[in-house]
Amino acid sequence: MNDKNPIQVSEKLFKAIELLAEKGSLSLTEISNYLDLNKSTIHRILNSLIFMGYVKQEEKTLKYGLSFKICNLASKFLAHNDMISIIHPYLIDLANKTSETVHLVERYDTMAIYIDKVEASKNSIRLYSTIGKSIPLYCSGVGKAILAEKPKDELIDVWNKSEIIKITDKTITNFREFEIKIEEAQQKGYACDIEENEIGVHCVGIYINVPNKEYAISISAPKERLDEETIKIYGNYLLETKAKLDKHLS
């Protein structure tokens, strides 16, 4: 199999877009250094992206950043996902019950991608999650909820393919400890993330049975509001939601 991109200029264009999405506005020199491409090549790429409306140059700093056209593109893509509109009312219901942030994610290889989010109006706390952001399966509540549905060989495969790092001092980086958490999720029906992705934030997640897709729903909150007892309560809310969705989608 040939892994080389047949249209290399498109690869450079998308690498520039991905870099600006990750790092924010950057100078020509910074982009050149990050992508290890000469400045004249980067300049042509950026001019092309500016012409198409995906990149803008700031007048004062002369740095380059993404335009809102990218957001519009993502919104149009998500609008074609009928499952999001079906599940969204259930997210609203959970947010109203808990007064906490509720997410819907879709699995993409070893990652989970946020594809919908509802923040309770009463909740003044705003989390760092955004639509389109990805989080690793191995250290997230939604990820462990998805993996709890999988055979052990797939669990091992995901672990081996993931970049196992300590995102926080609570992140599990030992496979046996990770496996124990998966076994707990299988017994309870829901999985937890105790400050593994974000310091001070706890999360409880559940797998959703969707045809030809791998989705999960989570409730996230500051650790002060999502203690062990509250996790059990919210876990039951998620189990009830799963039962309703299973009936809806059957």
C-alpha positions as CSV (number, residue, x, y, z in Angstrom):
1,M,0.0,0.0,0.0
2,N,1.3,3.5,-0.9
3,D,0.9,5.9,2.0
4,K,2.2,8.9,0.1
5,N,-0.3,11.6,-0.6
6,P,-0.8,11.7,-4.4
7,I,-1.6,15.4,-4.3
8,Q,1.2,16.8,-2.0
9,V,0.1,20.4,-2.3
10,S,-3.3,19.6,-0.7
11,E,-1.4,17.9,2.1
12,K,0.5,21.1,2.8
13,L,-2.7,23.2,2.6
14,F,-4.5,21.0,5.2
15,K,-1.4,20.9,7.4
16,A,-1.4,24.7,7.5
17,I,-5.1,24.7,8.4
18,E,-4.6,22.1,11.1
19,L,-1.7,24.0,12.6
20,L,-3.6,27.3,12.8
21,A,-6.6,25.4,14.3
22,E,-4.3,24.0,17.0
23,K,-2.0,26.9,17.7
24,G,-4.1,30.0,16.8
25,S,-2.6,33.0,14.9
26,L,1.0,32.6,13.9
27,S,3.6,34.5,11.9
28,L,5.0,33.4,8.6
29,T,8.2,32.4,10.2
30,E,6.5,30.4,12.9
31,I,4.4,28.5,10.4
32,S,7.5,27.8,8.3
33,N,9.3,26.4,11.3
34,Y,6.4,24.3,12.5
35,L,5.8,22.7,9.1
36,D,9.5,22.6,8.1
37,L,8.8,24.3,4.8
38,N,10.5,27.3,3.3
39,K,8.9,30.7,3.7
40,S,8.1,31.2,0.0
41,T,6.2,27.9,-0.1
42,I,4.3,28.9,3.1
43,H,3.6,32.3,1.6
44,R,2.0,30.8,-1.5
45,I,-0.1,28.4,0.6
46,L,-1.4,31.2,2.9
47,N,-2.2,33.4,-0.1
48,S,-4.2,30.6,-1.6
49,L,-6.1,30.0,1.7
50,I,-6.7,33.8,2.0
51,F,-8.1,33.9,-1.5
52,M,-10.5,31.0,-0.7
53,G,-11.5,32.8,2.5
54,Y,-10.2,30.2,5.0
55,V,-7.4,32.3,6.4
56,K,-7.1,36.0,7.2
57,Q,-4.0,38.1,8.0
58,E,-4.2,40.4,11.0
59,E,-3.5,44.1,10.1
60,K,-1.5,45.0,13.2
61,T,0.5,41.9,13.9
62,L,0.6,40.5,10.3
63,K,0.0,37.1,11.8
64,Y,-2.2,34.5,10.0
65,G,-5.2,32.9,11.5
66,L,-8.3,30.9,10.5
67,S,-11.5,32.7,9.4
68,F,-15.0,31.8,10.5
69,K,-15.5,30.1,7.2
70,I,-14.0,27.0,8.8
71,C,-16.7,27.1,11.5
72,N,-19.4,27.5,8.8
73,L,-18.0,24.5,7.0
74,A,-18.1,22.4,10.2
75,S,-21.7,23.5,10.9
76,K,-22.9,22.5,7.5
77,F,-21.2,19.1,7.9
78,L,-22.8,18.5,11.3
79,A,-26.2,19.6,9.9
80,H,-26.2,16.5,7.7
81,N,-25.8,14.2,10.7
82,D,-29.5,13.4,11.5
83,M,-28.4,11.4,14.6
84,I,-27.3,14.6,16.3
85,S,-30.8,16.2,15.9
86,I,-32.3,13.0,17.2
87,I,-30.1,12.8,20.3
88,H,-30.0,16.5,21.1
89,P,-33.3,16.7,23.0
90,Y,-32.0,13.9,25.3
91,L,-28.9,16.0,26.0
92,I,-31.1,19.0,26.9
93,D,-33.1,16.8,29.3
94,L,-29.9,15.6,31.0
95,A,-28.6,19.2,31.3
96,N,-31.9,20.3,32.8
97,K,-31.9,17.4,35.3
98,T,-28.3,17.9,36.4
99,S,-27.6,21.6,35.7
100,E,-24.3,20.4,34.3
101,T,-22.6,20.3,30.8
102,V,-23.6,17.3,28.6
103,H,-21.7,16.1,25.6
104,L,-22.2,13.8,22.6
105,V,-19.1,12.3,21.1
106,E,-18.3,10.1,18.1
107,R,-15.4,7.7,18.0
108,Y,-12.7,8.3,15.5
109,D,-10.0,5.5,15.7
110,T,-8.3,6.0,19.1
111,M,-10.0,9.4,19.8
112,A,-13.5,10.7,20.6
113,I,-14.7,13.9,18.8
114,Y,-17.2,16.3,20.5
115,I,-20.1,16.6,18.0
116,D,-22.7,18.2,20.3
117,K,-22.8,20.0,23.6
118,V,-25.4,21.4,25.9
119,E,-24.6,23.7,28.8
120,A,-27.2,24.2,31.5
121,S,-28.4,27.8,31.8
122,K,-28.0,27.7,35.6
123,N,-24.4,26.7,35.4
124,S,-21.8,29.5,35.4
125,I,-18.9,27.1,34.9
126,R,-17.6,26.8,31.3
127,L,-15.5,23.8,30.4
128,Y,-12.8,23.8,27.8
129,S,-14.6,21.3,25.5
130,T,-15.6,22.6,22.1
131,I,-17.4,21.0,19.1
132,G,-14.8,19.3,16.9
133,K,-12.2,18.9,19.7
134,S,-10.9,15.4,20.1
135,I,-9.9,13.6,23.3
136,P,-8.2,10.2,23.7
137,L,-10.4,7.2,24.4
138,Y,-8.0,5.7,27.0
139,C,-8.4,8.6,29.5
140,S,-11.9,9.9,29.1
141,G,-15.3,8.8,30.5
142,V,-16.9,8.6,27.0
143,G,-13.9,6.8,25.6
144,K,-13.9,4.1,28.4
145,A,-17.7,3.8,27.9
146,I,-17.2,3.0,24.2
147,L,-14.3,0.6,24.9
148,A,-16.3,-1.2,27.6
149,E,-18.4,-2.6,24.7
150,K,-15.4,-4.0,22.9
151,P,-13.6,-7.3,23.1
152,K,-10.2,-7.4,24.9
153,D,-8.1,-7.7,21.7
154,E,-9.6,-4.4,20.5
155,L,-8.9,-2.8,23.9
156,I,-5.3,-3.8,23.7
157,D,-5.1,-2.5,20.1
158,V,-6.5,0.9,21.1
159,W,-4.0,1.1,24.0
160,N,-1.1,0.2,21.8
161,K,-2.0,2.6,19.1
162,S,-2.6,5.5,21.5
163,E,0.0,8.0,22.7
164,I,-0.2,7.1,26.4
165,I,0.8,10.3,28.3
166,K,0.0,11.8,31.7
167,I,-2.3,14.7,30.6
168,T,-2.8,15.3,34.4
169,D,-1.3,13.6,37.4
170,K,-4.5,11.5,37.6
171,T,-4.3,10.1,34.1
172,I,-4.0,6.3,34.1
173,T,-0.9,5.2,32.1
174,N,-0.7,1.6,33.3
175,F,-2.6,-0.9,31.2
176,R,-3.8,-3.1,34.0
177,E,-5.2,-0.1,35.9
178,F,-6.9,0.9,32.7
179,E,-8.3,-2.6,32.2
180,I,-9.7,-2.5,35.8
181,K,-11.5,0.7,35.0
182,I,-13.0,-0.9,31.8
183,E,-14.2,-3.9,33.9
184,E,-15.8,-1.5,36.4
185,A,-17.6,0.3,33.5
186,Q,-18.8,-3.1,32.2
187,Q,-20.3,-3.9,35.6
188,K,-21.9,-0.5,36.2
189,G,-23.0,0.3,32.6
190,Y,-21.2,3.7,32.7
191,A,-17.6,4.9,32.9
192,C,-15.8,7.6,34.8
193,D,-13.0,10.1,34.2
194,I,-11.7,11.5,37.5
195,E,-9.5,14.5,36.5
196,E,-7.8,12.4,33.8
197,N,-8.3,14.9,31.1
198,E,-8.8,18.2,32.9
199,I,-7.7,19.1,36.5
200,G,-10.7,19.7,38.7
201,V,-13.2,18.1,36.3
202,H,-15.0,14.8,36.7
203,C,-17.0,13.1,34.0
204,V,-19.4,10.1,33.7
205,G,-20.2,8.6,30.3
206,I,-22.3,6.0,28.7
207,Y,-22.2,4.2,25.3
208,I,-25.1,4.8,22.9
209,N,-26.2,2.1,20.5
210,V,-26.4,3.8,17.1
211,P,-26.4,1.9,13.8
212,N,-23.0,1.9,12.1
213,K,-21.6,4.5,14.5
214,E,-19.9,4.6,17.9
215,Y,-21.4,7.3,20.1
216,A,-21.3,8.2,23.8
217,I,-22.9,10.7,26.0
218,S,-21.3,12.3,29.1
219,I,-22.0,14.6,32.0
220,S,-19.1,16.7,33.1
221,A,-18.8,18.9,36.2
222,P,-16.3,20.4,38.6
223,K,-15.1,17.7,41.1
224,E,-16.8,19.5,44.0
225,R,-20.2,18.9,42.3
226,L,-19.6,15.5,40.9
227,D,-18.5,13.4,43.9
228,E,-18.8,9.6,44.2
229,E,-22.5,9.7,45.3
230,T,-23.5,12.2,42.6
231,I,-21.7,10.0,39.9
232,K,-24.0,7.2,40.9
233,I,-27.1,9.4,40.5
234,Y,-25.9,10.8,37.1
235,G,-24.9,7.3,36.0
236,N,-28.5,6.2,36.6
237,Y,-29.7,9.2,34.6
238,L,-27.5,8.1,31.7
239,L,-28.7,4.5,31.9
240,E,-32.3,5.8,31.8
241,T,-31.4,8.0,28.8
242,K,-29.7,5.0,27.0
243,A,-32.8,2.9,27.5
244,K,-35.0,5.6,26.0
245,L,-32.7,6.1,23.1
246,D,-32.5,2.4,22.5
247,K,-36.3,2.3,22.3
248,H,-36.4,5.4,20.1
249,L,-33.7,4.0,17.7
250,S,-35.0,0.4,17.5
